[in-house]
Amino acid sequence: MFNRTLMSLLFVVGTVSCTLFLAVNGLYSASDDVIELTPTNFNKEVIQSDSLWLVEFYAPWCGHCQRLTPEWKKAATALKGVVKVGAVDADKHQSLGGQYGVRGFPTIKIFGANKNKAEDYQGKCDEFLDVACIKASLNAVIMVAVNAVLCGFSFLSSACSNRETDEWEWFDQIVYVLALSNSPTCGGRTSDAIVDAALSALRSLVKERLSGRSGGYSSGKQSRESRGGDKKDVIELTDDSFDKNVINSDDVWMVEFYAPCLEPEWAAAATEVKEQTKGKVKLAAVDATVNQVLASRYGIRGFPTIKIFQKGEDPVDYDGGRTRSDIIARALDLFSDNAPPPELLEIISEDVLKSTCDAHQLCIISVLPHILDTGASGRNSYLDVMLKMAEKYKKKMWGWLWTEAGAQSDLESSLGIGGFGYPAMAAVNARKMKFALLKGSFSEQGINEFLRELSVGRGSTAPVGGGAFPKIHSVEPWDGKDGELPVEDDIDLSDVDLDDWDKDEL
């Protein structure tokens, strides 16, 4: 008896719901003050906006969404010019709803100062409808299944019959859903409540701005300027251009698959990564809603997804942090892992010194003993130590130079080395014209301790003598051989009377 009654009830209600389900194509039109949002315009309208936004994620077949529509329109008209009110058909644009964690309909999000962290709208219902609202959200899928079954989609009936729940519980859930769809809008979803919530959020936004807090990594104009990044250094890839640019490249590629909006931190990091890696690590982006062939090939299921591509290797997922500094740090690690060992150059001209030191944050300059004091093997042992340290600290992207004692005496004096204590080492910041001297031993351990302190900003520094690099003499490069003593001229002693040296002189 219960089953017949239940099925009769469902048939009547379901028939009506089925009609609505099939007939409703959209809830808003261009004449409304509600702005229709899609993956195409969401980034420009919302994420890059300085305005406060209230956005409803809805499904046209959802009864409660239909009940909310007139209230949402009233709120949009009341807030026109003050707060932006938008709506997303999340049934049609599922990628956009998925990006913001939409699990039930309608879902309302507030996009305030930090557009990357939308807040849930906290509307309240009366005691009965509070439960109904919750159950409606949790059982949105059940409602669709009931409608589908009664519209003739019989393949879903098995899923309903196999549901592991008590018949009365099943009935209770359906009644709650139906009660909600035929009841007035929840108290927290009236136009008055929506406007009050919008104005409250707007007051909070204004107070944050007055206090100087931007609210995090917002994509608004002020934030974009302060972060100093834009999309110009992010390489846009498509189904047609991907293989040519990425798969056949010798460079490392970090590719973000996004939908519908590119993360601001990604764009902010792109310029610095390009500069610091000299273009050897590239940040790129693929709009996965448009380039679905690529999204399917690489199994993209959520957004944003970042993958790392290196020649000859399978792509790997990037699982690090999503802030600008996190992205840059990972890019530099990739660069250092794939970069050739740094060059160790002899200072044979002014151009070598300036080009190396100007192109790097620090240049490490060693002054090695004269070749006659060490021979080729001794010098090579010092150079080997420098090369090991250059490899160890290559992700710092410092420049590495050396010269022979006495060959550039003015440079030695400007760095406080001054003609003794070889081998010696100085780390020079050419932009600030300051240097730090190695005080420990010229060994792997001693140099490592020195450079480790520098890498964390410790160690004492002094200004370069004269405030600039001195004149650099052009010299012949070392030929890799032992040094030779200069050949002395023979002295003719035939005219010297050695017998006179035996006489005593008073």
Secondary structure, DSSP 4 states (H G I P E B T S, - for coil): -HHHHHHHHHHHHHHHHHHHHHH---S--TTSSSEEE-TTTHIIIIIT-SS-EEEEEE-TT-HHHHHHHHHHHHHHHHTTTTSEEEEEETTT-HHHHHHTT--SSSEEEEE-S-TTSPEEP-----HHHHHHHHHHHHTHHHHHHHHHHHTT-GGGHHHHHT--S-HHHHHHHHHHHHHHHTSPPPGGGSHHHHHHHHHHHHHHHHHHHHTT---SS--SHHHHHHHT--GGGSEEE-TTTHIIIIIT-SSEEEEEEESS---HHHHHHHHHHHHHTTTSEEEEEEETTT-HHHHHHTT--SSSEEEEE-TTS--EE--S--SHHHHHHHHHHHHHHHSPPPPEEE--SHHHHHHHHHHSS-EEEEEEPPHHHHHHHHHHHHHHHHHHHHHHTGGG--EEEEEETTTTHHHHHHTT-TT-SSSEEEEEETTTTEEEE--S-SSHHHHHHHHHHHHTT-S--EEPGGGS-------PPP-SS---PPPPPP---TT--GGGGGS---
